[in-house]
Amino acid sequence: MCADCRAPQRLNRTRGHARRRAALAAAGAAVAALVLTACGSGGTSGGSGSTNFITGADGIATVKKGERTAAPDLSGTTIDGKKLDVADYKGKVVVLNVWGSWCPPCRAEAPNFVKVAEETAGKGVQFVGINTRDTDTQPARAFEKQYGVTYPSLYDPTGKLMLRFEKGTLNPQAIPSTLIIDRDGKIAARTLQALSEDKLREMIDPVVAEK
C-alpha cells in the first residue's frame, strides 16, 4: 500500500487513542469526585419515598418540626467498650455522624466536628458517632486519638444500626453521613456528604434555635 494511503489510517488510529484516553480521564475524574464526597454505601435499603422532607441545593435534607419521625433505637457498645443509648440524650440536640477510620472524607471532616462539638456543648448539643466497617476497634480508637475526638462513638462494624432506620425516612445511606436529632428524639436533618465547619453549623443552628 502506498504511503499516502496509509496516512489516513494512522491518523484515525491516533484520534481513536486520544478519544479513549480522554474517556478514561473523565471516568477517573468522576471517581475522584465521588471519593471526595462519600466513601460508599452505608448498607441500607432506604430511599426517598417519603415526601415530608426537602433537600436543598447544599445537599442538606430537612423536615418541618411537626412532620418528623422518631429516630430508631440507637443503642449498643462504644468503641471504648462502654454502653450507650442515644435516647438518653433526649432533651438535647444530637448530631449523629456515621464514619469509618478507613474513609478519607471522614478524616477530612473530623477536625470540623471536633471544633463544633466543643463550641456547641454549652448550647445543649451532644455529638455521637457511629463507627462502621472497621473490623476492629483499634483503628477507630487511633482515629479518635489522632483527631482529638472526645465524644462517644457506637461500634457498628456491619451497619446493623443504620438498618434500623425506616425506608423513606432520613436514613443514612453513605459514609460519611450526618443526621441531626431534635430535642424530642426526632430526625430533623440529614446530609450524605463530608461537611465543612460552616455546613455543619448550617445543619445544627436552626434546630438549636427551635423552641
Backbone as CSV, one residue per row, in Angstrom:
resi,resn,N_x,N_y,N_z,CA_x,CA_y,CA_z,C_x,C_y,C_z
1,MET,0.856,-1.192,0.000,0.000,0.000,0.000,0.888,1.236,0.000
2,CYS,0.469,2.286,-0.722,1.272,3.496,-0.820,1.275,4.245,0.513
3,ALA,2.348,5.049,0.692,2.475,5.806,1.949,1.323,6.770,2.129
4,ASP,0.869,7.379,1.041,-0.228,8.337,1.146,-1.523,7.660,1.567
5,CYS,-1.677,6.368,1.176,-2.900,5.647,1.549,-2.894,5.269,3.028
6,ARG,-1.652,4.969,3.557,-1.566,4.566,4.965,-1.732,5.742,5.918
7,ALA,-1.458,6.952,5.472,-1.508,8.131,6.351,-2.869,8.323,7.007
8,PRO,-4.000,8.236,6.270,-5.310,8.412,6.915,-5.576,7.362,7.990
9,GLN,-5.063,6.099,7.769,-5.275,5.052,8.758,-4.548,5.381,10.054
10,ARG,-3.270,5.855,9.913,-2.510,6.223,11.099,-3.189,7.370,11.845
11,LEU,-3.739,8.322,11.100,-4.420,9.464,11.710,-5.651,9.013,12.478
12,ASN,-6.404,8.078,11.883,-7.603,7.568,12.547,-7.248,6.833,13.844
13,ARG,-6.140,6.031,13.793,-5.723,5.312,15.000,-5.313,6.298,16.088
14,THR,-4.597,7.339,15.709,-4.163,8.350,16.678,-5.357,9.027,17.333
15,ARG,-6.355,9.379,16.486,-7.554,10.009,17.026,-8.299,9.063,17.962
16,GLY,-8.344,7.772,17.596,-9.025,6.788,18.435,-8.369,6.659,19.795
17,HIS,-7.018,6.609,19.795,-6.302,6.536,21.065,-6.569,7.771,21.914
18,ALA,-6.612,8.941,21.283,-6.847,10.189,22.013,-8.229,10.196,22.643
19,ARG,-9.230,9.692,21.895,-10.590,9.652,22.435,-10.678,8.715,23.626
20,ARG,-9.995,7.554,23.536,-10.019,6.600,24.646,-9.341,7.173,25.885
21,ARG,-8.202,7.867,25.666,-7.512,8.490,26.799,-8.385,9.545,27.463
22,ALA,-9.103,10.326,26.643,-9.984,11.365,27.183,-11.125,10.744,27.980
23,ALA,-11.676,9.643,27.478,-12.777,8.975,28.174,-12.313,8.420,29.512
24,LEU,-11.098,7.811,29.521,-10.566,7.268,30.764,-10.294,8.369,31.772
25,ALA,-9.774,9.498,31.276,-9.507,10.622,32.181,-10.788,11.153,32.797
26,ALA,-11.854,11.252,31.996,-13.136,11.734,32.500,-13.701,10.783,33.545
27,ALA,-13.574,9.469,33.286,-14.071,8.484,34.243,-13.295,8.567,35.551
28,GLY,-11.974,8.748,35.435,-11.151,8.866,36.632,-11.522,10.076,37.451
29,ALA,-11.804,11.201,36.778,-12.192,12.420,37.490,-13.512,12.229,38.211
30,ALA,-14.445,11.514,37.586,-15.744,11.270,38.214,-15.590,10.423,39.465
31,VAL,-14.725,9.391,39.380,-14.495,8.540,40.548,-13.851,9.339,41.666
32,ALA,-12.878,10.182,41.315,-12.205,11.001,42.324,-13.184,11.929,43.021
33,ALA,-14.102,12.522,42.265,-15.094,13.421,42.850,-15.989,12.677,43.819
34,LEU,-16.353,11.432,43.484,-17.204,10.636,44.361,-16.485,10.312,45.658
35,VAL,-15.202,9.946,45.558,-14.430,9.593,46.737,-14.324,10.773,47.685
36,LEU,-14.240,11.983,47.138,-14.109,13.163,47.971,-15.371,13.456,48.771
37,THR,-16.523,12.996,48.295,-17.771,13.326,48.974,-18.298,12.189,49.834
38,ALA,-18.024,10.952,49.464,-18.525,9.821,50.240,-17.703,8.588,49.939
39,CYS,-17.542,7.737,50.959,-16.738,6.533,50.792,-17.536,5.358,50.245
40,GLY,-18.850,5.376,50.377,-19.624,4.264,49.866,-20.943,4.113,50.578
41,SER,-21.679,3.092,50.179,-22.990,2.837,50.744,-22.897,2.503,52.211
42,GLY,-23.884,2.968,52.950,-23.930,2.660,54.373,-24.595,1.337,54.659
43,GLY,-24.977,0.597,53.630,-25.558,-0.710,53.821,-27.046,-0.673,54.095
44,THR,-27.726,0.400,53.722,-29.155,0.466,53.957,-29.902,0.318,52.641
45,SER,-31.174,-0.004,52.740,-32.005,-0.125,51.550,-33.019,0.997,51.476
46,GLY,-32.841,1.994,52.323,-33.805,3.096,52.375,-33.740,3.969,51.152
47,GLY,-34.773,4.779,50.963,-34.814,5.674,49.829,-35.528,6.942,50.195
48,SER,-35.930,7.685,49.189,-36.589,8.966,49.441,-38.066,8.884,49.086
49,GLY,-38.701,7.792,49.468,-40.093,7.608,49.131,-41.028,8.547,49.863
50,SER,-40.589,9.050,51.030,-41.410,9.976,51.787,-41.346,11.356,51.151
51,THR,-42.397,12.147,51.333,-42.422,13.493,50.752,-42.405,14.566,51.823
52,ASN,-42.088,14.191,53.063,-42.148,15.174,54.142,-40.807,15.850,54.393
53,PHE,-39.809,15.611,53.524,-38.549,16.319,53.684,-38.101,16.905,52.356
54,ILE,-37.305,17.958,52.467,-36.850,18.695,51.295,-35.330,18.757,51.317
55,THR,-34.701,18.412,50.187,-33.256,18.504,50.069,-32.893,19.771,49.318
56,GLY,-32.096,20.625,49.958,-31.691,21.880,49.348,-30.526,21.705,48.395
57,ALA,-30.158,22.778,47.729,-29.038,22.752,46.792,-27.724,22.462,47.506
58,ASP,-27.685,22.664,48.812,-26.478,22.411,49.593,-26.342,20.942,49.998
59,GLY,-27.309,20.104,49.574,-27.245,18.685,49.889,-27.756,18.325,51.269
60,ILE,-28.357,19.277,51.955,-28.895,19.037,53.293,-30.411,18.862,53.206
61,ALA,-30.904,17.730,53.677,-32.343,17.455,53.692,-32.896,17.809,55.070
62,THR,-34.033,18.494,55.093,-34.634,18.926,56.354,-36.112,18.550,56.401
63,VAL,-36.633,18.477,57.619,-38.046,18.163,57.830,-38.635,19.195,58.780
64,LYS,-39.828,19.670,58.457,-40.516,20.608,59.348,-40.783,19.936,60.690
65,LYS,-40.794,20.728,61.734,-40.867,20.193,63.087,-42.064,19.264,63.295
66,GLY,-43.230,19.614,62.779,-44.421,18.810,63.011,-44.523,17.566,62.148
67,GLU,-43.562,17.350,61.241,-43.646,16.232,60.303,-42.502,15.227,60.470
68,ARG,-41.760,15.349,61.540,-40.583,14.498,61.735,-40.954,13.132,62.300
69,THR,-40.091,12.156,62.026,-40.271,10.815,62.571,-39.209,10.555,63.632
70,ALA,-39.547,9.699,64.579,-38.631,9.402,65.671,-37.419,8.622,65.180
71,ALA,-36.276,8.908,65.752,-35.084,8.122,65.463,-35.287,6.708,66.009
72,PRO,-34.714,5.703,65.357,-34.854,4.335,65.850,-34.005,4.101,67.093
73,ASP,-34.101,2.913,67.635,-33.251,2.528,68.767,-31.792,2.539,68.313
74,LEU,-31.016,3.421,68.910,-29.587,3.522,68.589,-28.809,3.299,69.879
75,SER,-28.732,2.065,70.253,-28.038,1.703,71.487,-27.072,0.571,71.199
76,GLY,-26.051,0.481,72.024,-25.063,-0.574,71.838,-23.810,-0.281,72.622
77,THR,-22.696,-0.803,72.109,-21.406,-0.655,72.771,-20.540,0.318,71.985
78,THR,-19.844,1.185,72.687,-18.967,2.145,72.034,-17.632,1.485,71.673
79,ILE,-16.820,2.206,70.918,-15.514,1.658,70.543,-14.596,1.529,71.757
80,ASP,-14.993,2.153,72.869,-14.242,2.030,74.124,-14.812,0.940,75.030
81,GLY,-15.824,0.216,74.542,-16.385,-0.886,75.311,-17.438,-0.487,76.321
82,LYS,-17.948,0.743,76.230,-18.968,1.211,77.157,-20.357,1.104,76.522
83,LYS,-21.385,1.048,77.356,-22.757,1.003,76.876,-23.250,2.421,76.588
84,LEU,-24.000,2.564,75.503,-24.527,3.881,75.145,-25.890,3.738,74.490
85,ASP,-26.817,4.601,74.887,-28.138,4.659,74.277,-28.403,6.123,73.920
86,VAL,-28.533,6.404,72.627,-28.744,7.779,72.171,-30.018,8.367,72.766
87,ALA,-30.996,7.527,73.074,-32.255,8.000,73.665,-32.028,8.693,75.003
88,ASP,-30.925,8.381,75.661,-30.630,9.015,76.953,-30.329,10.504,76.788
89,TYR,-30.068,10.930,75.559,-29.771,12.341,75.299,-31.016,13.134,74.912
90,LYS,-32.190,12.530,75.058,-33.420,13.256,74.751,-33.491,14.521,75.596
91,GLY,-33.866,15.622,74.953,-33.813,16.926,75.597,-32.642,17.748,75.090
92,LYS,-31.714,17.058,74.412,-30.596,17.731,73.759,-30.725,17.578,72.246
93,VAL,-30.044,18.434,71.501,-29.921,18.260,70.059,-28.740,17.324,69.825
94,VAL,-28.975,16.226,69.130,-27.933,15.223,68.904,-27.443,15.308,67.459
95,VAL,-26.137,15.394,67.306,-25.502,15.339,65.991,-24.935,13.939,65.834
96,LEU,-25.500,13.172,64.918,-25.124,11.775,64.728,-24.294,11.655,63.449
97,ASN,-23.055,11.237,63.590,-22.139,11.163,62.449,-21.700,9.721,62.206
98,VAL,-21.973,9.215,61.006,-21.564,7.868,60.617,-20.186,7.963,59.943
99,TRP,-19.207,7.205,60.449,-17.844,7.352,59.953,-17.071,6.037,60.022
100,GLY,-15.945,6.025,59.341,-15.025,4.898,59.416,-13.598,5.418,59.380
101,SER,-12.703,4.769,60.085,-11.320,5.240,60.131,-10.635,5.114,58.776
102,TRP,-11.149,4.244,57.912,-10.582,3.963,56.595,-11.058,4.961,55.533
103,CYS,-11.938,5.877,55.899,-12.652,6.745,54.942,-11.986,8.120,54.858
104,PRO,-11.356,8.480,53.719,-10.687,9.779,53.593,-11.586,10.986,53.868
105,PRO,-12.832,11.049,53.348,-13.685,12.199,53.687,-14.001,12.294,55.178
106,CYS,-14.047,11.138,55.864,-14.278,11.162,57.310,-13.098,11.823,58.020
107,ARG,-11.895,11.533,57.541,-10.708,12.167,58.121,-10.710,13.662,57.825
108,ALA,-11.166,14.029,56.642,-11.180,15.444,56.259,-12.140,16.257,57.119
109,GLU,-13.284,15.671,57.487,-14.281,16.432,58.239,-14.094,16.337,59.754
110,ALA,-13.275,15.401,60.224,-13.133,15.166,61.667,-12.743,16.422,62.452
111,PRO,-11.765,17.224,62.000,-11.425,18.427,62.777,-12.596,19.400,62.897
112,ASN,-13.447,19.456,61.874,-14.612,20.344,61.925,-15.602,19.872,62.988
113,PHE,-15.793,18.570,63.081,-16.718,18.035,64.077,-16.189,18.253,65.496
114,VAL,-14.896,18.048,65.672,-14.306,18.249,66.997,-14.472,19.696,67.451
115,LYS,-14.196,20.622,66.548,-14.293,22.046,66.898,-15.723,22.456,67.227
116,VAL,-16.661,22.075,66.366,-18.056,22.478,66.572,-18.645,21.778,67.798
117,ALA,-18.253,20.543,68.045,-18.743,19.828,69.231,-18.339,20.561,70.502
118,GLU,-17.105,21.026,70.552,-16.626,21.753,71.733,-17.370,23.081,71.907
119,GLU,-17.616,23.771,70.786,-18.208,25.104,70.863,-19.710,25.094,71.088
120,THR,-20.377,23.972,70.820,-21.835,23.909,70.983,-22.271,23.110,72.207
121,ALA,-21.325,22.544,72.924,-21.672,21.723,74.095,-22.481,22.517,75.114
122,GLY,-22.155,23.790,75.259,-22.867,24.631,76.215,-24.254,25.041,75.760
123,LYS,-24.603,24.718,74.508,-25.924,25.043,73.968,-26.860,23.835,73.990
124,GLY,-26.447,22.782,74.673,-27.291,21.591,74.736,-27.184,20.716,73.507
125,VAL,-26.011,20.680,72.896,-25.780,19.845,71.713,-24.845,18.699,72.092
126,GLN,-25.236,17.481,71.735,-24.426,16.294,72.016,-24.042,15.608,70.704
127,PHE,-22.767,15.426,70.475,-22.293,14.694,69.301,-22.139,13.218,69.641
128,VAL,-22.535,12.366,68.698,-22.375,10.916,68.831,-21.944,10.368,67.478
129,GLY,-20.951,9.505,67.481,-20.530,8.859,66.242,-21.095,7.454,66.130
130,ILE,-21.172,6.974,64.892,-21.411,5.553,64.640,-20.258,5.091,63.765
131,ASN,-19.370,4.327,64.349,-18.228,3.809,63.595,-18.630,2.525,62.890
132,THR,-18.399,2.464,61.584,-18.826,1.300,60.821,-17.735,0.817,59.872
133,ARG,-17.783,-0.475,59.575,-16.872,-1.168,58.664,-15.432,-1.266,59.147
134,ASP,-15.162,-0.836,60.344,-13.869,-1.128,60.948,-13.989,-2.497,61.592
135,THR,-13.199,-3.456,61.144,-13.339,-4.832,61.641,-12.773,-5.005,63.040
136,ASP,-12.105,-3.981,63.540,-11.565,-3.989,64.890,-11.675,-2.569,65.438
137,THR,-11.782,-2.442,66.747,-11.930,-1.111,67.326,-10.613,-0.345,67.409
138,GLN,-9.485,-1.034,67.259,-8.195,-0.357,67.418,-8.000,0.778,66.411
139,PRO,-8.269,0.569,65.100,-8.129,1.678,64.157,-9.075,2.834,64.470
140,ALA,-10.266,2.525,64.964,-11.233,3.570,65.316,-10.741,4.377,66.504
141,ARG,-10.186,3.707,67.503,-9.650,4.430,68.661,-8.443,5.279,68.268
142,ALA,-7.622,4.757,67.355,-6.465,5.515,66.874,-6.919,6.766,66.116
143,PHE,-8.001,6.633,65.357,-8.586,7.764,64.631,-9.013,8.847,65.617
144,GLU,-9.728,8.456,66.661,-10.203,9.433,67.639,-9.035,10.105,68.371
145,LYS,-8.010,9.339,68.677,-6.841,9.920,69.337,-6.137,10.907,68.417
146,GLN,-6.004,10.565,67.141,-5.316,11.426,66.186,-6.008,12.776,66.035
147,TYR,-7.347,12.756,66.004,-8.096,13.985,65.745,-8.653,14.635,67.022
148,GLY,-8.386,14.045,68.166,-8.840,14.640,69.418,-10.333,14.538,69.642
149,VAL,-10.955,13.459,69.150,-12.392,13.261,69.321,-12.666,12.806,70.750
150,THR,-13.508,13.545,71.447,-13.817,13.203,72.841,-15.240,12.689,73.024
151,TYR,-16.120,12.917,72.048,-17.497,12.424,72.180,-17.544,10.938,71.815
152,PRO,-18.553,10.213,72.296,-18.590,8.757,72.110,-19.011,8.336,70.708
153,SER,-18.579,7.123,70.339,-18.997,6.533,69.068,-19.426,5.088,69.292
154,LEU,-20.634,4.771,68.867,-21.098,3.393,68.876,-20.310,2.583,67.852
155,TYR,-19.993,1.342,68.189,-19.255,0.463,67.285,-20.252,-0.396,66.517
156,ASP,-20.287,-0.230,65.194,-21.284,-0.880,64.343,-20.603,-1.409,63.082
157,PRO,-19.745,-2.422,63.211,-18.919,-2.852,62.072,-19.693,-3.345,60.861
158,THR,-20.890,-3.879,61.056,-21.652,-4.432,59.926,-22.821,-3.554,59.494
159,GLY,-22.978,-2.385,60.109,-24.043,-1.471,59.686,-25.425,-1.817,60.189
160,LYS,-25.531,-2.605,61.239,-26.848,-3.012,61.743,-27.656,-1.839,62.281
161,LEU,-26.984,-0.877,62.907,-27.715,0.274,63.450,-28.362,1.082,62.337
162,MET,-27.670,1.226,61.220,-28.231,2.001,60.115,-29.435,1.312,59.489
163,LEU,-29.465,-0.003,59.575,-30.606,-0.743,59.033,-31.875,-0.540,59.862
164,ARG,-31.738,0.056,61.033,-32.908,0.299,61.875,-33.723,1.509,61.419
165,PHE,-33.142,2.343,60.575,-33.879,3.486,60.038,-34.865,3.001,58.980
166,GLU,-36.089,3.469,59.072,-37.125,3.029,58.137,-36.857,3.538,56.731
167,LYS,-37.219,2.716,55.749,-37.103,3.112,54.358,-37.976,4.345,54.105
168,GLY,-37.407,5.322,53.400,-38.156,6.525,53.087,-37.996,7.626,54.109
169,THR,-37.287,7.352,55.209,-37.010,8.391,56.187,-35.639,8.988,55.885
170,LEU,-35.201,9.884,56.752,-33.863,10.457,56.575,-32.814,9.481,57.108
171,ASN,-32.728,8.322,56.470,-31.785,7.310,56.915,-30.404,7.557,56.306
172,PRO,-29.344,7.216,57.027,-28.003,7.362,56.466,-27.793,6.342,55.359
173,GLN,-27.228,6.775,54.240,-27.052,5.885,53.104,-25.631,5.909,52.555
174,ALA,-24.756,6.655,53.172,-23.383,6.747,52.697,-22.469,6.993,53.885
175,ILE,-21.194,6.853,53.655,-20.205,7.120,54.683,-19.252,8.180,54.141
176,PRO,-19.178,9.347,54.776,-19.887,9.744,55.993,-21.315,10.215,55.726
177,SER,-22.147,10.063,56.722,-23.483,10.661,56.765,-23.622,11.371,58.105
178,THR,-24.408,12.436,58.117,-24.653,13.147,59.374,-26.137,13.435,59.512
179,LEU,-26.679,13.169,60.692,-28.078,13.446,60.990,-28.172,14.332,62.221
180,ILE,-29.194,15.179,62.241,-29.495,15.991,63.414,-30.793,15.479,64.016
181,ILE,-30.733,15.121,65.282,-31.906,14.651,66.015,-32.327,15.750,66.985
182,ASP,-33.598,16.146,66.909,-34.048,17.282,67.732,-34.237,16.873,69.196
183,ARG,-34.650,17.824,70.011,-34.769,17.601,71.456,-35.835,16.571,71.813
184,ASP,-36.744,16.311,70.875,-37.795,15.315,71.104,-37.401,13.936,70.599
185,GLY,-36.173,13.790,70.135,-35.710,12.488,69.644,-36.133,12.190,68.218
186,LYS,-36.465,13.238,67.453,-36.908,13.054,66.068,-35.869,13.592,65.086
187,ILE,-35.834,12.987,63.903,-34.812,13.334,62.907,-35.203,14.614,62.190
188,ALA,-34.351,15.621,62.308,-34.654,16.945,61.761,-33.920,17.235,60.460
189,ALA,-32.732,16.644,60.262,-31.936,16.952,59.072,-30.947,15.832,58.804
190,ARG,-30.506,15.763,57.542,-29.536,14.745,57.154,-28.746,15.224,55.953
191,THR,-27.491,14.799,55.889,-26.698,15.004,54.679,-25.837,13.775,54.444
192,LEU,-25.540,13.493,53.176,-24.768,12.308,52.795,-23.427,12.727,52.216
193,GLN,-22.767,13.653,52.877,-21.503,14.178,52.374,-20.619,14.595,53.538
194,ALA,-19.329,14.725,53.250,-18.423,15.282,54.251,-18.758,16.759,54.438
195,LEU,-18.617,17.239,55.668,-19.071,18.592,55.986,-17.935,19.522,56.384
196,SER,-18.001,20.727,55.868,-17.136,21.794,56.343,-17.688,22.288,57.681
197,GLU,-16.922,23.102,58.364,-17.404,23.672,59.624,-18.672,24.490,59.399
198,ASP,-18.699,25.281,58.337,-19.870,26.119,58.057,-21.100,25.283,57.748
199,LYS,-20.938,24.226,56.958,-22.083,23.375,56.613,-22.620,22.660,57.853
200,LEU,-21.718,22.257,58.721,-22.150,21.586,59.942,-22.965,22.529,60.818
201,ARG,-22.512,23.755,60.951,-23.264,24.741,61.728,-24.608,25.052,61.061
202,GLU,-24.616,25.047,59.740,-25.850,25.302,58.996,-26.912,24.257,59.316
203,MET,-26.481,23.030,59.587,-27.423,21.971,59.954,-27.884,22.103,61.397
204,ILE,-26.946,22.444,62.276,-27.240,22.433,63.709,-28.045,23.644,64.170
205,ASP,-27.633,24.826,63.739,-28.167,26.078,64.303,-29.694,26.203,64.269
206,PRO,-30.358,25.855,63.144,-31.825,26.008,63.136,-32.520,25.103,64.159
207,VAL,-31.970,23.933,64.398,-32.588,23.001,65.351,-32.333,23.468,66.780
208,VAL,-31.141,24.001,67.039,-30.845,24.554,68.362,-31.769,25.727,68.671
209,ALA,-32.089,26.503,67.633,-32.918,27.716,67.825,-34.390,27.393,68.044
210,GLU,-34.803,26.165,67.796,-36.218,25.811,67.961,-36.654,25.888,69.419
211,LYS,-37.888,26.310,69.612,-38.458,26.399,70.970,-39.363,25.229,71.262
